[in-house]
Structure formats: structure tokens, C-alpha cells
Amino acid sequence: MGDVSAGVTAHRRIGGVDTIRGLAAIAVFICHIQAYWPFMELPGKLPQLAEVGAHGVDVFIVISGFCLGLPVVDRTKNLDVRQFFGRRATRIMPAYWAALAIATVLAIAPATWRSVVAAPASAWDIIVNAVGLQTVFVPTLGNINGSLWSVSLEMHLYLVFPVLVIVWRRWGGSVLLLATAGCTIAWSVLEHRVDFGGPLSGFVGDRHALPARLIQFTVGVVMADVIVRHRFRLSRRLSWFAALATGLLAVAGTTLSVPASVDTILWSVAGAAIVLLTAHESRPSVVYRALEGFGRRTFSFYLLHQPAILLMAVAGRNAPGGWIGQLAIGGALTFLVSLLAAECLYRSVELPSHRFGQRRFPNVTVRLGGEATTVTQPGDPRDAARR
């Protein structure tokens, strides 16, 4: 994995970030295969193990905070809010709206809606999802494409990012972490104690909402400062040990059904340890290059994988060999379909809109005193803040 500090100063990609994204996306995919194919009766503890894959989203959130934090670790530069919001909007909204349009057609068409949703999507569902408010109006979460909740969350994280940067710069990372951890705990405590009812029913305390996940994003932001500005390093062996140990601890917490806020914090720590791995060089290999390439397409893949899984359920059910064949053959075919669809979305919408955003909003930060500076975030094409 590439040297982070070198990647920032020389405007080069951070190797390994996309690999982590790719592995997290595969974990989420396996989780959803198990969840949306009830006919596939996995034996023993395999269902619980597959469900752990849902926490790939937790890792995504930490990585997002990490990558967005990289340009502002330099204290001689301030965040240009207008440029930042413009870059973020052109980065995610076109691909999101394209995927939402596809999911909406599937969720209202007489021939397909029964395969993808419990009831045909309403006009209210479409409006709420279009503006990214399904994590506020919780009853709409699964009415078109349930997986899109994390994009709604990402939008809200972008909105509060400038405030997080101010707190971080003024009072430091420790205060920021304590404040957002307290927010996560308080939000969890309020669950079942406060309910506004109606369209906002279930919002307070919901784990999909911004307050519940803010600590994970903040951990990523602080890790950018720790790794780049403070140049914190562990040896390669200790880095892998930390990632494995914290990952197992988070899995144990999930398995033991610890309180939601504790579970979120445990996965935040695991995500931070995983991010530490990016501080080490990695020897390129065929697998590494494949995962990096896939990782660059994980946003498009994530946007489309759930409808693909639901529509491919027939192929999975008819695969020979019981649950093994259903998972291996049906799962592989579904992954391939999702990957091909993602490639089309990536090349036709995501990549062009992202490049447009880079040209239209080139200056994410501005030097103190007013001089604009073009900041290239890591990733391909030169932007690591993707899902």
C-alpha cells in the first residue's frame, strides 16, 4: 500500500485505499446475498458470519472521513466550502440519481416490483430518496433500494464536514472524537424514548442516521491527521495485528449483541486500524491490482448490487448443488452481473461527472491569506472519497 504522506504531498494516489473498499464491498455483497435469498439455507454459524459483512459499510464511512480529511491536515490551508460542496455534489449525485432512476423503475413496474420491494414505490418515496432524506424519513428506507441509505448518510456527513474541520482545528482531534462519541451514545440512548410519529417515526435513535454514524466519519478524519501530519506509524507486523485484533473484537461485539453505540464505536476502532495499513508499501500483485481496479468502481457497484441480487434470485434458487451451488454458482453469476452493470454506470456517468467536478471545482482548499490551491485527493481518478 502506498505511502500516505508521499501521496498527499506529491498528489499521488494512496495505494491500498481502493483495495480496502473492494474487500468491504465484497463483504457487503455476501451479507446481502444471504439476507435477500431466504431459500439459501446456510448451515451452522454461516448466516451469522455472512451478516458481519454488513459492517463493510462502517469501514466505508471511516475511509470516507480519512480521505476527506487528507487535504485539510495542512494547517496553512482552509477548506473552501463552495468548492468542496461543488466537488462532492458532482462526485456522487449524478451516479446516485442514475442508479435511483433504475431502482425506481424496478420498484414501480408491474413486472418487477414484487421482486425488489414489498409494495410499489410511491411518489413520496421517490421524492424523499431523490433528495437523500431516507435516513430522516425512516419508513421510506427500503421502499426503492434499501442500500442507498448510506449515500443519504454520506450527503449529510458532507454537510457537517466544514463544522467538524473547525472543531478539529480549534480544539483538536481528541475533543472532536469525544464529542462525536458522546453524540453516538446519546442518540442510541434516545431510541424508543423519543418518537415524533408520522413520517419521522423511528428516526430518533435509528442507526442509519447521521448522529449514530458521526463517530466513524470523525475517526477517519482524525486518522488523516495522525498518519500524515503526525506521521504515526506502526511496524507492518503490528499494523496487521492491530487490524486483526480490533476486527475480531468488533465481530465479537456484534455477535454478542452489545449496545448499538458500543458496536458502532468498536467498528470505528477497527476501521482506524485498517486505515493504518495504508501507511505501508505493498508489493503489487495480480490480486492487489484487481482489487484496486474493483475498488475504484465500488460506488457504482454498491449503487446497483441490491437490485441485481433480488432480480437474480431465480438463478440462485435454480443453481444445482444445494446451498453450496446457490452461493458459489448463483452468487458468482450475480456478482458478475452486478460488476458489469457497475462498469456501465462507472464509465457512462460516475467517471465523466467526477472529471467534470474536478475541472469545475478544482480548489478544495485555499491558503490562509486567500490564495487558492488545487488539491488532488487520492484515488482514481485522483479522488479517494468514494463509496
C-alpha positions as a Python dict, from the first residue, in 0.01 Angstrom:
ca = {
    (1, 'M'): (0, 0, 0),
    (2, 'G'): (133, 339, -96),
    (3, 'D'): (293, 589, 138),
    (4, 'V'): (17, 823, 252),
    (5, 'S'): (232, 1125, 322),
    (6, 'A'): (406, 1095, -12),
    (7, 'G'): (72, 1053, -181),
    (8, 'V'): (-58, 1379, -33),
    (9, 'T'): (247, 1593, -87),
    (10, 'A'): (309, 1473, -439),
    (11, 'H'): (-60, 1446, -530),
    (12, 'R'): (-31, 1074, -595),
    (13, 'R'): (-284, 804, -527),
    (14, 'I'): (-285, 632, -194),
    (15, 'G'): (-235, 268, -276),
    (16, 'G'): (-447, 27, -77),
    (17, 'V'): (-745, 252, -9),
    (18, 'D'): (-930, 114, -308),
    (19, 'T'): (-831, -240, -210),
    (20, 'I'): (-991, -190, 131),
    (21, 'R'): (-1301, -54, -40),
    (22, 'G'): (-1312, -353, -270),
    (23, 'L'): (-1291, -603, 16),
    (24, 'A'): (-1555, -414, 213),
    (25, 'A'): (-1788, -414, -90),
    (26, 'I'): (-1746, -790, -131),
    (27, 'A'): (-1830, -838, 239),
    (28, 'V'): (-2149, -632, 199),
    (29, 'F'): (-2239, -824, -117),
    (30, 'I'): (-2209, -1160, 62),
    (31, 'C'): (-2417, -1028, 351),
    (32, 'H'): (-2693, -919, 115),
    (33, 'I'): (-2687, -1245, -80),
    (34, 'Q'): (-2755, -1427, 246),
    (35, 'A'): (-3020, -1175, 353),
    (36, 'Y'): (-3213, -1150, 25),
    (37, 'W'): (-3202, -1517, -74),
    (38, 'P'): (-3404, -1683, 204),
    (39, 'F'): (-3413, -2009, 10),
    (40, 'M'): (-3037, -2046, 59),
    (41, 'E'): (-3019, -2227, 392),
    (42, 'L'): (-2663, -2184, 510),
    (43, 'P'): (-2563, -2433, 782),
    (44, 'G'): (-2428, -2371, 1130),
    (45, 'K'): (-2295, -2025, 1205),
    (46, 'L'): (-2250, -1926, 840),
    (47, 'P'): (-2559, -1698, 839),
    (48, 'Q'): (-2423, -1503, 1136),
    (49, 'L'): (-2079, -1487, 974),
    (50, 'A'): (-2229, -1355, 650),
    (51, 'E'): (-2425, -1092, 843),
    (52, 'V'): (-2099, -948, 975),
    (53, 'G'): (-2032, -837, 617),
    (54, 'A'): (-2285, -558, 668),
    (55, 'H'): (-2016, -381, 867),
    (56, 'G'): (-1824, -322, 547),
    (57, 'V'): (-2031, -2, 541),
    (58, 'D'): (-1869, 100, 872),
    (59, 'V'): (-1528, 67, 707),
    (60, 'F'): (-1650, 272, 408),
    (61, 'I'): (-1752, 555, 642),
    (62, 'V'): (-1415, 561, 820),
    (63, 'I'): (-1232, 562, 485),
    (64, 'S'): (-1453, 846, 360),
    (65, 'G'): (-1362, 1059, 662),
    (66, 'F'): (-996, 970, 619),
    (67, 'C'): (-984, 1069, 253),
    (68, 'L'): (-1178, 1392, 301),
    (69, 'G'): (-953, 1482, 592),
    (70, 'L'): (-631, 1449, 391),
    (71, 'P'): (-647, 1786, 209),
    (72, 'V'): (-709, 1981, 532),
    (73, 'V'): (-435, 1830, 751),
    (74, 'D'): (-211, 2113, 629),
    (75, 'R'): (-282, 2391, 880),
    (76, 'T'): (-169, 2655, 629),
    (77, 'K'): (-482, 2583, 424),
    (78, 'N'): (-851, 2625, 489),
    (79, 'L'): (-1139, 2434, 337),
    (80, 'D'): (-1304, 2620, 50),
    (81, 'V'): (-1665, 2533, 133),
    (82, 'R'): (-1815, 2628, -202),
    (83, 'Q'): (-1555, 2428, -394),
    (84, 'F'): (-1588, 2137, -152),
    (85, 'F'): (-1966, 2112, -184),
    (86, 'G'): (-1944, 2151, -561),
    (87, 'R'): (-1687, 1874, -588),
    (88, 'R'): (-1885, 1642, -361),
    (89, 'A'): (-2213, 1706, -542),
    (90, 'T'): (-2067, 1632, -885),
    (91, 'R'): (-1886, 1332, -738),
    (92, 'I'): (-2184, 1137, -608),
    (93, 'M'): (-2515, 1285, -721),
    (94, 'P'): (-2520, 1203, -1095),
    (95, 'A'): (-2438, 834, -1038),
    (96, 'Y'): (-2675, 823, -741),
    (97, 'W'): (-2963, 970, -941),
    (98, 'A'): (-2894, 735, -1232),
    (99, 'A'): (-2899, 431, -1003),
    (100, 'L'): (-3206, 564, -823),
    (101, 'A'): (-3386, 604, -1157),
    (102, 'I'): (-3313, 240, -1242),
    (103, 'A'): (-3425, 121, -898),
    (104, 'T'): (-3739, 336, -917),
    (105, 'V'): (-3844, 184, -1249),
    (106, 'L'): (-3793, -163, -1100),
    (107, 'A'): (-3988, -64, -787),
    (108, 'I'): (-4296, 58, -976),
    (109, 'A'): (-4306, -158, -1290),
    (110, 'P'): (-4578, -427, -1266),
    (111, 'A'): (-4340, -691, -1399),
    (112, 'T'): (-4063, -630, -1145),
    (113, 'W'): (-4176, -455, -827),
    (114, 'R'): (-4266, -780, -648),
    (115, 'S'): (-3909, -896, -694),
    (116, 'V'): (-3742, -591, -542),
    (117, 'V'): (-3979, -425, -289),
    (118, 'A'): (-4271, -514, -62),
    (119, 'A'): (-4507, -266, -233),
    (120, 'P'): (-4483, -36, -537),
    (121, 'A'): (-4286, 281, -462),
    (122, 'S'): (-4498, 591, -403),
    (123, 'A'): (-4437, 948, -517),
    (124, 'W'): (-4336, 1032, -159),
    (125, 'D'): (-4077, 751, -161),
    (126, 'I'): (-3932, 882, -486),
    (127, 'I'): (-3912, 1243, -366),
    (128, 'V'): (-3752, 1152, -33),
    (129, 'N'): (-3491, 929, -198),
    (130, 'A'): (-3419, 1185, -471),
    (131, 'V'): (-3316, 1446, -214),
    (132, 'G'): (-3132, 1195, 6),
    (133, 'L'): (-3357, 1216, 311),
    (134, 'Q'): (-3446, 848, 352),
    (135, 'T'): (-3234, 827, 668),
    (136, 'V'): (-3453, 1102, 816),
    (137, 'F'): (-3786, 964, 695),
    (138, 'V'): (-3701, 610, 805),
    (139, 'P'): (-4023, 440, 682),
    (140, 'T'): (-3904, 507, 325),
    (141, 'L'): (-3566, 336, 368),
    (142, 'G'): (-3637, 11, 187),
    (143, 'N'): (-3913, 125, -46),
    (144, 'I'): (-3693, 165, -355),
    (145, 'N'): (-3339, 43, -286),
    (146, 'G'): (-3255, -5, 80),
    (147, 'S'): (-2880, 4, 21),
    (148, 'L'): (-2897, 368, -86),
    (149, 'W'): (-2935, 471, 279),
    (150, 'S'): (-2558, 501, 308),
    (151, 'V'): (-2547, 755, 24),
    (152, 'S'): (-2807, 961, 209),
    (153, 'L'): (-2583, 941, 516),
    (154, 'E'): (-2282, 1042, 308),
    (155, 'M'): (-2462, 1356, 189),
    (156, 'H'): (-2534, 1455, 548),
    (157, 'L'): (-2174, 1389, 651),
    (158, 'Y'): (-2057, 1623, 376),
    (159, 'L'): (-2288, 1894, 510),
    (160, 'V'): (-2135, 1880, 859),
    (161, 'F'): (-1775, 1829, 744),
    (162, 'P'): (-1685, 2202, 746),
    (163, 'V'): (-1807, 2223, 1107),
    (164, 'L'): (-1601, 1918, 1202),
    (165, 'V'): (-1293, 2079, 1048),
    (166, 'I'): (-1346, 2395, 1256),
    (167, 'V'): (-1379, 2196, 1580),
    (168, 'W'): (-1081, 1982, 1486),
    (169, 'R'): (-862, 2284, 1409),
    (170, 'R'): (-968, 2480, 1719),
    (171, 'W'): (-984, 2214, 1990),
    (172, 'G'): (-803, 1914, 1847),
    (173, 'G'): (-884, 1560, 1746),
    (174, 'S'): (-939, 1430, 2100),
    (175, 'V'): (-1218, 1679, 2169),
    (176, 'L'): (-1374, 1605, 1831),
    (177, 'L'): (-1369, 1231, 1897),
    (178, 'L'): (-1515, 1266, 2246),
    (179, 'A'): (-1790, 1498, 2123),
    (180, 'T'): (-1895, 1273, 1837),
    (181, 'A'): (-1870, 958, 2050),
    (182, 'G'): (-2097, 1127, 2303),
    (183, 'C'): (-2335, 1213, 2020),
    (184, 'T'): (-2345, 849, 1909),
    (185, 'I'): (-2409, 723, 2262),
    (186, 'A'): (-2678, 983, 2332),
    (187, 'W'): (-2851, 904, 2002),
    (188, 'S'): (-2858, 536, 2089),
    (189, 'V'): (-2999, 607, 2436),
    (190, 'L'): (-3284, 809, 2284),
    (191, 'E'): (-3402, 515, 2075),
    (192, 'H'): (-3751, 402, 2186),
    (193, 'R'): (-3763, 702, 2423),
    (194, 'V'): (-3845, 970, 2167),
    (195, 'D'): (-4062, 921, 1860),
    (196, 'F'): (-4214, 1203, 1659),
    (197, 'G'): (-4452, 967, 1481),
    (198, 'G'): (-4583, 1007, 1127),
    (199, 'P'): (-4320, 1038, 852),
    (200, 'L'): (-4050, 1086, 1119),
    (201, 'S'): (-4145, 769, 1303),
    (202, 'G'): (-3837, 572, 1403),
    (203, 'F'): (-3591, 849, 1318),
    (204, 'V'): (-3460, 924, 1667),
    (205, 'G'): (-3208, 659, 1761),
    (206, 'D'): (-3203, 494, 1419),
    (207, 'R'): (-2861, 351, 1329),
    (208, 'H'): (-2879, 475, 971),
    (209, 'A'): (-2897, 842, 1073),
    (210, 'L'): (-2611, 1093, 1092),
    (211, 'P'): (-2578, 1112, 1475),
    (212, 'A'): (-2536, 734, 1500),
    (213, 'R'): (-2250, 723, 1249),
    (214, 'L'): (-2075, 1054, 1308),
    (215, 'I'): (-1806, 895, 1526),
    (216, 'Q'): (-1699, 665, 1242),
    (217, 'F'): (-1656, 951, 997),
    (218, 'T'): (-1472, 1156, 1259),
    (219, 'V'): (-1234, 870, 1335),
    (220, 'G'): (-1138, 869, 968),
    (221, 'V'): (-1080, 1246, 966),
    (222, 'V'): (-859, 1226, 1276),
    (223, 'M'): (-665, 932, 1130),
    (224, 'A'): (-569, 1152, 835),
    (225, 'D'): (-411, 1395, 1081),
    (226, 'V'): (-247, 1118, 1283),
    (227, 'I'): (-92, 944, 984),
    (228, 'V'): (2, 1241, 765),
    (229, 'R'): (74, 1538, 992),
    (230, 'H'): (196, 1349, 1297),
    (231, 'R'): (347, 1070, 1084),
    (232, 'F'): (232, 800, 1325),
    (233, 'R'): (348, 456, 1219),
    (234, 'L'): (338, 101, 1346),
    (235, 'S'): (557, -172, 1205),
    (236, 'R'): (396, -375, 929),
    (237, 'R'): (351, -670, 1164),
    (238, 'L'): (196, -458, 1439),
    (239, 'S'): (-33, -287, 1188),
    (240, 'W'): (-170, -619, 1068),
    (241, 'F'): (-202, -742, 1426),
    (242, 'A'): (-394, -427, 1524),
    (243, 'A'): (-629, -462, 1226),
    (244, 'L'): (-691, -830, 1301),
    (245, 'A'): (-732, -784, 1677),
    (246, 'T'): (-968, -487, 1654),
    (247, 'G'): (-1161, -657, 1373),
    (248, 'L'): (-1211, -970, 1583),
    (249, 'L'): (-1313, -756, 1880),
    (250, 'A'): (-1572, -577, 1666),
    (251, 'V'): (-1702, -909, 1531),
    (252, 'A'): (-1728, -1039, 1889),
    (253, 'G'): (-1921, -729, 1991),
    (254, 'T'): (-2165, -775, 1702),
    (255, 'T'): (-2204, -1146, 1778),
    (256, 'L'): (-2271, -1078, 2146),
    (257, 'S'): (-2526, -808, 2056),
    (258, 'V'): (-2357, -530, 2253),
    (259, 'P'): (-2544, -195, 2266),
    (260, 'A'): (-2567, -26, 1927),
    (261, 'S'): (-2342, 265, 2023),
    (262, 'V'): (-2073, 31, 2156),
    (263, 'D'): (-2091, -175, 1837),
    (264, 'T'): (-2052, 140, 1627),
    (265, 'I'): (-1751, 254, 1828),
    (266, 'L'): (-1587, -90, 1807),
    (267, 'W'): (-1618, -86, 1430),
    (268, 'S'): (-1481, 270, 1427),
    (269, 'V'): (-1167, 145, 1603),
    (270, 'A'): (-1139, -147, 1362),
    (271, 'G'): (-1174, 92, 1069),
    (272, 'A'): (-898, 313, 1210),
    (273, 'A'): (-667, 12, 1241),
    (274, 'I'): (-743, -88, 883),
    (275, 'V'): (-664, 265, 764),
    (276, 'L'): (-323, 237, 934),
    (277, 'L'): (-236, -32, 682),
    (278, 'T'): (-223, 235, 410),
    (279, 'A'): (95, 373, 571),
    (280, 'H'): (292, 74, 443),
    (281, 'E'): (414, -1, 96),
    (282, 'S'): (273, -315, -63),
    (283, 'R'): (419, -520, -343),
    (284, 'P'): (185, -501, -642),
    (285, 'S'): (38, -837, -739),
    (286, 'V'): (-233, -958, -972),
    (287, 'V'): (-479, -982, -682),
    (288, 'Y'): (-381, -640, -549),
    (289, 'R'): (-422, -473, -889),
    (290, 'A'): (-757, -648, -942),
    (291, 'L'): (-885, -530, -604),
    (292, 'E'): (-761, -176, -668),
    (293, 'G'): (-944, -172, -1001),
    (294, 'F'): (-1260, -308, -844),
    (295, 'G'): (-1225, -67, -554),
    (296, 'R'): (-1234, 228, -793),
    (297, 'R'): (-1575, 108, -907),
    (298, 'T'): (-1724, 22, -568),
    (299, 'F'): (-1952, 326, -560),
    (300, 'S'): (-2126, 220, -882),
    (301, 'F'): (-2119, -142, -766),
    (302, 'Y'): (-2275, -53, -434),
    (303, 'L'): (-2547, 154, -601),
    (304, 'L'): (-2660, -136, -821),
    (305, 'H'): (-2580, -459, -635),
    (306, 'Q'): (-2903, -491, -433),
    (307, 'P'): (-3145, -483, -729),
    (308, 'A'): (-2914, -727, -908),
    (309, 'I'): (-2923, -968, -613),
    (310, 'L'): (-3302, -953, -592),
    (311, 'L'): (-3355, -995, -966),
    (312, 'M'): (-3103, -1281, -984),
    (313, 'A'): (-3275, -1474, -704),
    (314, 'V'): (-3436, -1706, -960),
    (315, 'A'): (-3095, -1804, -1096),
    (316, 'G'): (-2967, -1857, -744),
    (317, 'R'): (-3264, -2073, -646),
    (318, 'N'): (-3222, -2296, -951),
    (319, 'A'): (-2847, -2344, -914),
    (320, 'P'): (-2756, -2711, -860),
    (321, 'G'): (-2583, -2846, -551),
    (322, 'G'): (-2792, -2706, -266),
    (323, 'W'): (-2666, -2408, -71),
    (324, 'I'): (-2310, -2458, -194),
    (325, 'G'): (-2416, -2433, -558),
    (326, 'Q'): (-2652, -2147, -483),
    (327, 'L'): (-2377, -1950, -314),
    (328, 'A'): (-2092, -2044, -549),
    (329, 'I'): (-2270, -2053, -886),
    (330, 'G'): (-2567, -1823, -824),
    (331, 'G'): (-2356, -1585, -619),
    (332, 'A'): (-2079, -1572, -880),
    (333, 'L'): (-2327, -1505, -1162),
    (334, 'T'): (-2494, -1232, -958),
    (335, 'F'): (-2159, -1076, -873),
    (336, 'L'): (-2067, -1076, -1242),
    (337, 'V'): (-2399, -913, -1340),
    (338, 'S'): (-2351, -651, -1066),
    (339, 'L'): (-1996, -588, -1182),
    (340, 'L'): (-2095, -545, -1546),
    (341, 'A'): (-2378, -309, -1453),
    (342, 'A'): (-2140, -115, -1229),
    (343, 'E'): (-1885, -86, -1510),
    (344, 'C'): (-2150, 63, -1737),
    (345, 'L'): (-2258, 314, -1472),
    (346, 'Y'): (-1898, 396, -1384),
    (347, 'R'): (-1792, 469, -1742),
    (348, 'S'): (-2109, 641, -1858),
    (349, 'V'): (-2196, 852, -1552),
    (350, 'E'): (-1970, 829, -1247),
    (351, 'L'): (-1632, 888, -1412),
    (352, 'P'): (-1741, 1166, -1652),
    (353, 'S'): (-1927, 1357, -1380),
    (354, 'H'): (-1633, 1322, -1145),
    (355, 'R'): (-1392, 1457, -1403),
    (356, 'F'): (-1630, 1744, -1470),
    (357, 'G'): (-1632, 1821, -1097),
    (358, 'Q'): (-1253, 1824, -1088),
    (359, 'R'): (-1244, 2079, -1370),
    (360, 'R'): (-1531, 2291, -1241),
    (361, 'F'): (-1430, 2285, -873),
    (362, 'P'): (-1051, 2236, -869),
    (363, 'N'): (-965, 2412, -542),
    (364, 'V'): (-1084, 2214, -241),
    (365, 'T'): (-865, 2421, -8),
    (366, 'V'): (-739, 2778, -2),
    (367, 'R'): (-417, 2901, 159),
    (368, 'L'): (-452, 3126, 461),
    (369, 'G'): (-448, 3473, 314),
    (370, 'G'): (-674, 3381, 22),
    (371, 'E'): (-451, 3206, -234),
    (372, 'A'): (-637, 2912, -386),
    (373, 'T'): (-460, 2576, -401),
    (374, 'T'): (-560, 2288, -620),
    (375, 'V'): (-588, 1977, -407),
    (376, 'T'): (-597, 1635, -564),
    (377, 'Q'): (-749, 1378, -336),
    (378, 'P'): (-624, 1020, -359),
    (379, 'G'): (-798, 761, -569),
    (380, 'D'): (-864, 710, -934),
    (381, 'P'): (-924, 945, -1094),
    (382, 'R'): (-735, 1119, -813),
    (383, 'D'): (-1012, 1119, -555),
    (384, 'A'): (-1042, 872, -273),
    (385, 'A'): (-1364, 994, -116),
    (386, 'R'): (-1592, 741, -282),
    (387, 'R'): (-1814, 463, -152),
}
